[in-house]
Each structure stands twice: as structure tokens, then as C-alpha cells.
Amino acid sequence: MRYFLLAGALASVAACGGGASRGATGAISEACLEADRRAASPALCSCVQQVANQSLSGSDQARVVGFFENPQLAQDTRQSDRLGDERFWDRYRAFTDLASEICRPTDA
């Protein structure tokens, strides 16, 4: 399953590394840019959004946006004993691992 997800995501984000256009937009892309982190760029945030579109539901994406706004929420979710939180965290980790493999910061 992970192989098919990776293959689909790779096909979707092949141009992430620095295309001229902004690419995918969405809540995660916007939160990524608004977080004003040094490595954030339109290309990188678009790539992360594309991976999210391939691997997370809309409600999972909304939850991830909350992590940009309140990093403590991510920590609380990770440490939660609730089954729903544990399942979400597994999906989130798979997403972040995949995004880390595919999306690379570009020098802006």
C-alpha cells in the first residue's frame, strides 16, 4: 500500500522542486507559508500540500493546519491515549515521512 501511495505522490509532485507556478494550494499550503519558517517557500509548501492531498482526508488536513497554529496540539495528539488520536497520528506520520522524502526545500 505504501508503495502505491509513494508512486502516486511522486507522480503528482514531480515538479515540486522549483517550478515557476505556485502549484497546489490549500489549507496546509497556506498554513505552511504563514508559519514564516526559514525553509518555507511557495514551491515547498505546494509540494507538501500535494502530498497531503494524496495521503490525508480533508478533516485530517484541517487537523494538521492546527499544528501550524498551535504546535502544542501536535504534542498533545502524539501523547494521547485515545484510539482516534493514535490512528490519526499514524496517518500523520506516514504523511510527514512521505513529504520529507519527496519535498525538498529550494534555495529562494
FIVEX-149283 format. One record per atom (N, C-alpha, C, CB): residue number from 0; residue in one letter; atom name; x, y, z. Coordinates in Angstrom, 2 decimals, m for minus. Glycine has a CB too. Layout:
<atoms>
NUM/A/CA/X/Y/Z $
...
</atoms>
This chain:
<atoms>
0/M/N/0.83/m1.19/0.00 $
0/M/CA/0.00/0.00/0.00 $
0/M/C/0.87/1.26/0.00 $
0/M/CB/m0.94/0.00/1.21 $
1/R/N/1.89/1.27/0.86 $
1/R/CA/2.76/2.45/0.94 $
1/R/C/3.45/2.68/m0.41 $
1/R/CB/3.81/2.28/2.05 $
2/Y/N/3.82/1.58/m1.11 $
2/Y/CA/4.47/1.73/m2.40 $
2/Y/C/3.55/2.44/m3.38 $
2/Y/CB/4.87/0.36/m2.95 $
3/F/N/2.28/2.06/m3.42 $
3/F/CA/1.34/2.69/m4.34 $
3/F/C/1.11/4.15/m3.96 $
3/F/CB/0.01/1.94/m4.35 $
4/L/N/1.04/4.44/m2.67 $
4/L/CA/0.88/5.81/m2.22 $
4/L/C/2.10/6.64/m2.63 $
4/L/CB/0.68/5.87/m0.69 $
5/L/N/3.28/6.08/m2.43 $
5/L/CA/4.50/6.78/m2.81 $
5/L/C/4.56/7.00/m4.31 $
5/L/CB/5.73/6.00/m2.34 $
6/A/N/4.22/5.98/m5.09 $
6/A/CA/4.25/6.12/m6.55 $
6/A/C/3.26/7.19/m7.01 $
6/A/CB/3.92/4.77/m7.23 $
7/G/N/2.06/7.19/m6.44 $
7/G/CA/1.07/8.20/m6.80 $
7/G/C/1.51/9.59/m6.40 $
7/G/CB/m0.26/7.89/m6.16 $
8/A/N/2.08/9.70/m5.22 $
8/A/CA/2.53/11.01/m4.75 $
8/A/C/3.71/11.50/m5.58 $
8/A/CB/2.91/10.95/m3.27 $
9/L/N/4.61/10.60/m5.92 $
9/L/CA/5.74/11.00/m6.75 $
9/L/C/5.28/11.51/m8.10 $
9/L/CB/6.71/9.85/m6.94 $
10/A/N/4.31/10.84/m8.69 $
10/A/CA/3.78/11.30/m9.97 $
10/A/C/3.12/12.65/m9.83 $
10/A/CB/2.80/10.29/m10.54 $
11/S/N/2.44/12.88/m8.72 $
11/S/CA/1.72/14.13/m8.52 $
11/S/C/2.62/15.31/m8.26 $
11/S/CB/0.76/13.99/m7.39 $
12/V/N/3.75/15.05/m7.63 $
12/V/CA/4.59/16.15/m7.18 $
12/V/C/5.94/16.19/m7.89 $
12/V/CB/4.80/16.07/m5.70 $
13/A/N/6.01/15.62/m9.05 $
13/A/CA/7.28/15.56/m9.77 $
13/A/C/7.87/16.95/m10.00 $
13/A/CB/7.09/14.86/m11.10 $
14/A/N/7.03/17.96/m10.11 $
14/A/CA/7.52/19.30/m10.38 $
14/A/C/7.68/20.15/m9.12 $
14/A/CB/6.59/20.00/m11.34 $
15/C/N/7.67/19.54/m7.97 $
15/C/CA/7.71/20.32/m6.72 $
15/C/C/8.98/21.11/m6.53 $
15/C/CB/7.55/19.41/m5.56 $
16/G/N/10.07/20.65/m7.03 $
16/G/CA/11.35/21.22/m6.68 $
16/G/C/11.59/22.65/m7.08 $
16/G/CB/12.37/20.42/m7.25 $
17/G/N/10.74/23.30/m7.80 $
17/G/CA/11.02/24.68/m8.11 $
17/G/C/10.38/25.15/m9.39 $
17/G/CB/12.47/24.89/m8.18 $
18/G/N/9.21/24.68/m9.69 $
18/G/CA/8.53/25.16/m10.87 $
18/G/C/8.17/26.62/m10.74 $
18/G/CB/7.28/24.34/m11.13 $
19/A/N/7.86/27.24/m11.87 $
19/A/CA/7.57/28.67/m11.85 $
19/A/C/6.23/28.99/m11.21 $
19/A/CB/7.61/29.22/m13.25 $
20/S/N/5.28/28.06/m11.31 $
20/S/CA/3.96/28.36/m10.76 $
20/S/C/3.87/27.87/m9.33 $
20/S/CB/2.86/27.71/m11.61 $
21/R/N/2.90/28.38/m8.63 $
21/R/CA/2.74/28.06/m7.22 $
21/R/C/2.29/26.63/m7.02 $
21/R/CB/1.75/29.00/m6.58 $
22/G/N/1.50/26.08/m7.94 $
22/G/CA/1.08/24.69/m7.82 $
22/G/C/m0.12/24.55/m6.91 $
22/G/CB/2.21/23.83/m7.32 $
23/A/N/m0.12/23.47/m6.14 $
23/A/CA/m1.26/23.15/m5.28 $
23/A/C/m1.42/24.17/m4.17 $
23/A/CB/m1.11/21.76/m4.70 $
24/T/N/m2.64/24.57/m3.97 $
24/T/CA/m2.95/25.44/m2.85 $
24/T/C/m3.99/24.76/m1.98 $
24/T/CB/m3.46/26.84/m3.33 $
25/G/N/m4.01/25.13/m0.76 $
25/G/CA/m4.95/24.56/0.19 $
25/G/C/m4.59/25.03/1.57 $
25/G/CB/m4.97/23.02/0.11 $
26/A/N/m5.31/24.51/2.53 $
26/A/CA/m5.14/24.96/3.91 $
26/A/C/m3.73/24.68/4.44 $
26/A/CB/m6.16/24.30/4.80 $
27/I/N/m3.18/23.51/4.11 $
27/I/CA/m1.84/23.19/4.60 $
27/I/C/m0.80/24.08/3.93 $
27/I/CB/m1.51/21.71/4.35 $
28/S/N/m0.92/24.29/2.63 $
28/S/CA/0.00/25.17/1.91 $
28/S/C/m0.03/26.58/2.50 $
28/S/CB/m0.35/25.20/0.42 $
29/E/N/m1.22/27.08/2.75 $
29/E/CA/m1.35/28.42/3.32 $
29/E/C/m0.76/28.49/4.72 $
29/E/CB/m2.82/28.84/3.36 $
30/A/N/m1.05/27.49/5.55 $
30/A/CA/m0.51/27.48/6.91 $
30/A/C/1.02/27.37/6.89 $
30/A/CB/m1.11/26.31/7.72 $
31/C/N/1.54/26.60/5.95 $
31/C/CA/2.98/26.45/5.79 $
31/C/C/3.63/27.80/5.50 $
31/C/CB/3.29/25.45/4.66 $
32/L/N/3.05/28.54/4.56 $
32/L/CA/3.60/29.86/4.21 $
32/L/C/3.42/30.86/5.34 $
32/L/CB/2.93/30.39/2.94 $
33/E/N/2.28/30.83/6.00 $
33/E/CA/2.00/31.78/7.07 $
33/E/C/2.85/31.52/8.32 $
33/E/CB/0.53/31.74/7.43 $
34/A/N/3.34/30.29/8.47 $
34/A/CA/4.16/29.96/9.63 $
34/A/C/5.49/30.69/9.58 $
34/A/CB/4.39/28.45/9.70 $
35/D/N/5.85/31.20/8.40 $
35/D/CA/7.03/32.04/8.23 $
35/D/C/8.31/31.36/8.72 $
35/D/CB/6.84/33.36/8.96 $
36/R/N/8.43/30.08/8.41 $
36/R/CA/9.66/29.37/8.74 $
36/R/C/10.68/29.61/7.63 $
36/R/CB/9.40/27.84/8.92 $
37/R/N/11.93/29.59/7.97 $
37/R/CA/13.00/29.94/7.05 $
37/R/C/12.97/29.12/5.76 $
37/R/CB/14.34/29.76/7.73 $
38/A/N/12.75/27.82/5.84 $
38/A/CA/12.78/26.95/4.67 $
38/A/C/11.50/27.02/3.84 $
38/A/CB/13.04/25.53/5.09 $
39/A/N/10.46/27.63/4.37 $
39/A/CA/9.17/27.65/3.67 $
39/A/C/9.28/28.49/2.40 $
39/A/CB/8.05/28.20/4.58 $
40/S/N/8.77/27.94/1.33 $
40/S/CA/8.71/28.64/0.05 $
40/S/C/7.41/28.21/m0.62 $
40/S/CB/9.97/28.33/m0.85 $
41/P/N/6.94/28.98/m1.59 $
41/P/CA/5.73/28.55/m2.29 $
41/P/C/5.88/27.15/m2.91 $
41/P/CB/5.37/29.55/m3.38 $
42/A/N/7.05/26.85/m3.47 $
42/A/CA/7.25/25.54/m4.09 $
42/A/C/7.20/24.42/m3.04 $
42/A/CB/8.59/25.50/m4.83 $
43/L/N/7.89/24.61/m1.93 $
43/L/CA/7.91/23.59/m0.88 $
43/L/C/6.52/23.40/m0.27 $
43/L/CB/8.91/23.97/0.22 $
44/C/N/5.86/24.50/0.06 $
44/C/CA/4.54/24.39/0.68 $
44/C/C/3.52/23.78/m0.27 $
44/C/CB/4.05/25.77/1.14 $
45/S/N/3.65/24.08/m1.56 $
45/S/CA/2.78/23.47/m2.57 $
45/S/C/3.02/21.97/m2.64 $
45/S/CB/3.02/24.11/m3.94 $
46/C/N/4.27/21.57/m2.59 $
46/C/CA/4.61/20.15/m2.63 $
46/C/C/4.01/19.43/m1.42 $
46/C/CB/6.14/19.96/m2.67 $
47/V/N/4.16/20.02/m0.25 $
47/V/CA/3.60/19.42/0.97 $
47/V/C/2.09/19.31/0.84 $
47/V/CB/3.98/20.26/2.23 $
48/Q/N/1.45/20.32/0.28 $
48/Q/CA/0.00/20.28/0.06 $
48/Q/C/m0.37/19.15/m0.89 $
48/Q/CB/m0.50/21.62/m0.49 $
49/Q/N/0.41/18.97/m1.95 $
49/Q/CA/0.12/17.89/m2.89 $
49/Q/C/0.23/16.53/m2.23 $
49/Q/CB/1.07/17.97/m4.10 $
50/V/N/1.23/16.34/m1.39 $
50/V/CA/1.37/15.08/m0.65 $
50/V/C/0.17/14.91/0.29 $
50/V/CB/2.71/15.05/0.15 $
51/A/N/m0.23/15.98/0.95 $
51/A/CA/m1.40/15.92/1.84 $
51/A/C/m2.65/15.54/1.05 $
51/A/CB/m1.61/17.27/2.56 $
52/N/N/m2.82/16.11/m0.14 $
52/N/CA/m3.99/15.79/m0.95 $
52/N/C/m4.03/14.31/m1.32 $
52/N/CB/m3.99/16.64/m2.22 $
53/Q/N/m2.86/13.71/m1.48 $
53/Q/CA/m2.77/12.29/m1.83 $
53/Q/C/m2.92/11.37/m0.63 $
53/Q/CB/m1.46/12.02/m2.52 $
54/S/N/m2.59/11.86/0.56 $
54/S/CA/m2.48/10.92/1.69 $
54/S/C/m3.37/11.22/2.89 $
54/S/CB/m1.09/10.89/2.14 $
55/L/N/m4.00/12.40/2.94 $
55/L/CA/m4.82/12.75/4.09 $
55/L/C/m6.22/13.16/3.65 $
55/L/CB/m4.17/13.88/4.91 $
56/S/N/m7.20/12.84/4.46 $
56/S/CA/m8.57/13.30/4.21 $
56/S/C/m8.65/14.80/4.49 $
56/S/CB/m9.59/12.52/5.09 $
57/G/N/m9.74/15.40/4.10 $
57/G/CA/m9.94/16.82/4.38 $
57/G/C/m9.95/17.12/5.87 $
57/G/CB/m11.24/17.28/3.76 $
58/S/N/m10.57/16.26/6.65 $
58/S/CA/m10.60/16.50/8.09 $
58/S/C/m9.22/16.32/8.71 $
58/S/CB/m11.61/15.57/8.77 $
59/D/N/m8.43/15.36/8.19 $
59/D/CA/m7.06/15.21/8.68 $
59/D/C/m6.24/16.44/8.32 $
59/D/CB/m6.41/13.95/8.09 $
60/Q/N/m6.44/16.98/7.11 $
60/Q/CA/m5.70/18.18/6.71 $
60/Q/C/m6.05/19.35/7.61 $
60/Q/CB/m6.00/18.53/5.23 $
61/A/N/m7.32/19.50/7.95 $
61/A/CA/m7.73/20.58/8.84 $
61/A/C/m7.05/20.43/10.21 $
61/A/CB/m9.27/20.61/9.00 $
62/R/N/m6.92/19.21/10.65 $
62/R/CA/m6.27/18.97/11.94 $
62/R/C/m4.79/19.32/11.88 $
62/R/CB/m6.45/17.50/12.35 $
63/V/N/m4.15/19.01/10.76 $
63/V/CA/m2.74/19.32/10.58 $
63/V/C/m2.52/20.84/10.59 $
63/V/CB/m2.20/18.71/9.27 $
64/V/N/m3.44/21.59/9.99 $
64/V/CA/m3.34/23.05/10.00 $
64/V/C/m3.27/23.55/11.44 $
64/V/CB/m4.55/23.69/9.26 $
65/G/N/m4.02/22.91/12.30 $
65/G/CA/m3.99/23.29/13.72 $
65/G/C/m2.61/23.14/14.33 $
65/G/CB/m4.97/22.45/14.50 $
66/F/N/m1.80/22.20/13.83 $
66/F/CA/m0.45/22.01/14.34 $
66/F/C/0.44/23.21/14.00 $
66/F/CB/0.16/20.72/13.78 $
67/F/N/0.22/23.81/12.83 $
67/F/CA/0.99/25.00/12.47 $
67/F/C/0.62/26.15/13.41 $
67/F/CB/0.72/25.41/10.99 $
68/E/N/m0.65/26.25/13.73 $
68/E/CA/m1.14/27.34/14.56 $
68/E/C/m0.81/27.14/16.04 $
68/E/CB/m2.64/27.49/14.39 $
69/N/N/m0.78/25.88/16.47 $
69/N/CA/m0.55/25.57/17.88 $
69/N/C/0.28/24.29/17.97 $
69/N/CB/m1.91/25.42/18.65 $
70/P/N/1.62/24.40/17.95 $
70/P/CA/2.46/23.20/17.99 $
70/P/C/2.21/22.30/19.20 $
70/P/CB/3.90/23.61/17.98 $
71/Q/N/1.74/22.86/20.29 $
71/Q/CA/1.44/22.04/21.47 $
71/Q/C/0.34/21.03/21.17 $
71/Q/CB/1.03/22.93/22.66 $
72/L/N/m0.54/21.38/20.26 $
72/L/CA/m1.62/20.47/19.86 $
72/L/C/m1.05/19.19/19.25 $
72/L/CB/m2.57/21.16/18.86 $
73/A/N/0.01/19.32/18.48 $
73/A/CA/0.65/18.13/17.90 $
73/A/C/1.22/17.25/19.01 $
73/A/CB/1.77/18.54/16.92 $
74/Q/N/1.87/17.86/19.96 $
74/Q/CA/2.44/17.11/21.08 $
74/Q/C/1.33/16.42/21.89 $
74/Q/CB/3.26/18.05/22.00 $
75/D/N/0.27/17.12/22.14 $
75/D/CA/m0.85/16.54/22.89 $
75/D/C/m1.47/15.37/22.13 $
75/D/CB/m1.93/17.60/23.17 $
76/T/N/m1.59/15.51/20.82 $
76/T/CA/m2.15/14.43/19.99 $
76/T/C/m1.24/13.23/20.01 $
76/T/CB/m2.38/14.91/18.55 $
77/R/N/0.05/13.47/19.85 $
77/R/CA/1.02/12.37/19.84 $
77/R/C/0.99/11.59/21.14 $
77/R/CB/2.44/12.90/19.58 $
78/Q/N/0.81/12.27/22.25 $
78/Q/CA/0.84/11.61/23.55 $
78/Q/C/m0.51/11.08/24.01 $
78/Q/CB/1.37/12.56/24.57 $
79/S/N/m1.54/11.35/23.26 $
79/S/CA/m2.89/10.95/23.64 $
79/S/C/m3.04/9.42/23.64 $
79/S/CB/m3.92/11.58/22.70 $
80/D/N/m3.86/8.94/24.56 $
80/D/CA/m4.17/7.51/24.61 $
80/D/C/m5.47/7.18/23.87 $
80/D/CB/m4.27/7.06/26.05 $
81/R/N/m6.13/8.18/23.32 $
81/R/CA/m7.39/7.94/22.60 $
81/R/C/m7.09/7.23/21.28 $
81/R/CB/m8.15/9.28/22.34 $
82/L/N/m7.87/6.20/20.98 $
82/L/CA/m7.66/5.40/19.78 $
82/L/C/m7.73/6.26/18.51 $
82/L/CB/m8.70/4.28/19.71 $
83/G/N/m8.68/7.18/18.46 $
83/G/CA/m8.80/8.05/17.29 $
83/G/C/m7.56/8.90/17.09 $
83/G/CB/m10.01/8.94/17.42 $
84/D/N/m6.99/9.41/18.18 $
84/D/CA/m5.77/10.20/18.09 $
84/D/C/m4.59/9.33/17.64 $
84/D/CB/m5.46/10.85/19.45 $
85/E/N/m4.54/8.11/18.15 $
85/E/CA/m3.46/7.21/17.77 $
85/E/C/m3.54/6.87/16.28 $
85/E/CB/m3.50/5.92/18.61 $
86/R/N/m4.72/6.63/15.78 $
86/R/CA/m4.90/6.33/14.35 $
86/R/C/m4.55/7.54/13.49 $
86/R/CB/m6.34/5.87/14.06 $
87/F/N/m5.00/8.72/13.94 $
87/F/CA/m4.66/9.93/13.21 $
87/F/C/m3.15/10.11/13.20 $
87/F/CB/m5.34/11.15/13.84 $
88/W/N/m2.49/9.91/14.34 $
88/W/CA/m1.06/10.12/14.42 $
88/W/C/m0.31/9.19/13.47 $
88/W/CB/m0.57/9.92/15.85 $
89/D/N/m0.79/7.96/13.32 $
89/D/CA/m0.17/7.03/12.35 $
89/D/C/m0.29/7.59/10.93 $
89/D/CB/m0.84/5.64/12.44 $
90/R/N/m1.46/8.11/10.58 $
90/R/CA/m1.65/8.70/9.25 $
90/R/C/m0.77/9.94/9.09 $
90/R/CB/m3.13/9.07/9.01 $
91/Y/N/m0.71/10.75/10.13 $
91/Y/CA/0.10/11.97/10.09 $
91/Y/C/1.57/11.64/9.90 $
91/Y/CB/m0.10/12.78/11.38 $
92/R/N/2.07/10.65/10.63 $
92/R/CA/3.48/10.26/10.50 $
92/R/C/3.78/9.74/9.09 $
92/R/CB/3.85/9.19/11.54 $
93/A/N/2.86/8.95/8.55 $
93/A/CA/3.06/8.47/7.18 $
93/A/C/3.12/9.66/6.20 $
93/A/CB/1.91/7.49/6.77 $
94/F/N/2.24/10.64/6.42 $
94/F/CA/2.24/11.85/5.59 $
94/F/C/3.56/12.60/5.72 $
94/F/CB/1.07/12.76/5.98 $
95/T/N/4.01/12.85/6.95 $
95/T/CA/5.24/13.63/7.13 $
95/T/C/6.46/12.87/6.60 $
95/T/CB/5.44/13.97/8.62 $
96/D/N/6.48/11.56/6.76 $
96/D/CA/7.59/10.78/6.22 $
96/D/C/7.62/10.89/4.70 $
96/D/CB/7.47/9.29/6.64 $
97/L/N/6.46/10.77/4.07 $
97/L/CA/6.37/10.84/2.62 $
97/L/C/6.74/12.24/2.12 $
97/L/CB/4.97/10.46/2.14 $
98/A/N/6.22/13.26/2.78 $
98/A/CA/6.54/14.63/2.38 $
98/A/C/8.04/14.89/2.53 $
98/A/CB/5.74/15.65/3.22 $
99/S/N/8.65/14.35/3.57 $
99/S/CA/10.10/14.52/3.76 $
99/S/C/10.90/13.85/2.66 $
99/S/CB/10.52/13.96/5.11 $
100/E/N/10.40/12.71/2.16 $
100/E/CA/11.08/12.00/1.08 $
100/E/C/10.96/12.75/m0.24 $
100/E/CB/10.51/10.59/0.94 $
101/I/N/9.81/13.35/m0.48 $
101/I/CA/9.51/13.91/m1.79 $
101/I/C/9.83/15.40/m1.89 $
101/I/CB/8.06/13.69/m2.12 $
102/C/N/9.50/16.16/m0.90 $
102/C/CA/9.59/17.62/m0.96 $
102/C/C/10.91/18.07/m0.34 $
102/C/CB/8.40/18.28/m0.23 $
103/R/N/11.64/18.82/m1.08 $
103/R/CA/12.91/19.34/m0.59 $
103/R/C/12.86/20.87/m0.66 $
103/R/CB/14.12/18.78/m1.44 $
104/P/N/13.37/21.52/0.37 $
104/P/CA/13.42/22.99/0.31 $
104/P/C/14.28/23.44/m0.88 $
104/P/CB/13.99/23.57/1.63 $
105/T/N/13.85/24.50/m1.50 $
105/T/CA/14.64/25.08/m2.59 $
105/T/C/15.26/26.37/m2.10 $
105/T/CB/13.77/25.33/m3.85 $
106/D/N/16.39/26.69/m2.63 $
106/D/CA/17.03/27.96/m2.27 $
106/D/C/16.27/29.08/m2.97 $
106/D/CB/18.54/27.98/m2.67 $
107/A/N/15.73/29.97/m2.17 $
107/A/CA/14.94/31.06/m2.75 $
107/A/C/15.73/32.34/m2.78 $
107/A/CB/13.65/31.26/m1.98 $
</atoms>
